[in-house]
């Protein structure tokens, strides 16, 4: 499956077991701009590094799979979990967190009245 949106939050990599690690992030999905949805995805194992080149605010396209599993809790009740497991992410546009320096006119750059002598 494929989805597009804006990165809302990026978490640190979590080492769950000696042989398993994951890194979660949240995507702001604005199919309806009045009610944007915050959707949590995860990368696992060697894919955790996929997030290193991304920042909050970047517009991205995510390729992912839906994973579901059953678990029996200590009360012997069956509980079901869903995971959105990303396997590829492409940057569509970068965040606008960098503010460009204001443009100075030629008059502002050199003013003979500002000379110290």
C-alpha positions in Angstrom: 0.0 0.0 0.0 1.1 3.6 -0.5 0.2 6.8 1.4 1.3 10.4 1.3 1.5 12.9 4.1 3.7 15.0 6.3 6.0 13.7 9.0 4.6 14.8 12.4 7.0 13.0 14.8 10.0 10.7 14.6 11.0 8.5 17.6 14.3 7.0 18.5 15.2 3.4 17.5 14.0 0.9 20.2 15.9 -2.3 20.8 13.1 -4.7 21.7 15.1 -7.9 21.9 18.7 -8.8 21.0 17.5 -9.8 17.5 14.7 -7.2 17.0 14.6 -3.4 16.8 12.1 -0.9 15.5 11.8 2.8 14.9 8.4 4.5 14.9 7.2 7.7 13.3 3.9 9.5 13.0 2.5 10.7 9.7 -0.1 13.5 9.4 -2.5 12.3 6.8 -4.8 15.1 5.6 -7.2 13.5 3.2 -9.8 15.8 4.7 -7.9 19.0 5.8 -10.5 19.8 8.4 -9.8 16.5 10.2 -6.2 15.4 9.7 -5.3 12.0 11.0 -2.1 11.1 12.9 -1.1 7.6 11.9 1.8 5.7 13.5 4.1 3.6 11.3 7.2 1.7 12.0 10.4 0.5 10.3 12.0 -2.7 11.6 15.5 -4.2 11.7 17.9 -2.7 9.0 15.1 -0.4 7.7 15.3 1.7 10.9 18.0 3.8 9.3 15.5 4.8 6.5 14.4 7.7 8.8 17.9 9.2 9.2 17.5 11.6 6.2 14.0 12.9 7.1 12.8 15.7 9.4 9.5 16.6 11.0 7.5 18.6 8.4 8.8 16.7 5.3 6.2 15.7 2.8 6.7 12.0 2.1 5.3 9.0 0.3 5.4 5.7 2.3 5.2 2.2 1.0 3.9 -0.1 3.8 2.2 -3.4 4.7 -0.5 -3.9 7.2 0.4 -6.6 9.8 -2.0 -8.2 12.2 -1.6 -10.8 14.9 -3.4 -12.6 17.7 -2.1 -12.8 21.3 -3.5 -14.5 24.3 -3.1 -12.4 27.5 -2.6 -13.9 31.0 -6.4 -14.0 31.5 -6.5 -16.3 28.4 -8.4 -13.7 26.4 -7.5 -13.3 22.8 -6.3 -9.8 21.8 -5.6 -8.5 18.3 -2.9 -6.1 17.2 -2.3 -4.2 14.0 0.9 -2.7 12.8 1.6 -0.5 9.8 5.1 -1.6 8.8 6.8 0.8 6.4 9.5 -0.6 4.0 10.2 2.4 1.8 9.9 6.1 2.2 10.5 8.9 -0.4 10.7 12.6 0.2 8.3 14.6 -1.8 9.3 18.0 -0.4 11.4 19.2 2.6 10.1 21.0 5.7 10.2 24.8 5.7 12.0 24.9 9.1 15.0 26.7 7.6 14.4 30.5 7.3 16.3 32.3 4.6 18.2 35.4 5.6 16.4 38.6 4.7 17.5 40.3 1.5 19.4 43.5 2.1 19.2 46.3 -0.4 22.4 48.0 -1.6 21.7 51.0 0.5 21.5 48.9 3.6 24.7 47.0 2.8 26.9 50.2 2.6 26.1 53.4 4.4 29.0 55.9 4.5 27.4 57.5 7.7 28.1 54.3 9.6 31.9 54.6 9.2 33.7 54.9 12.5 35.9 57.9 11.4 
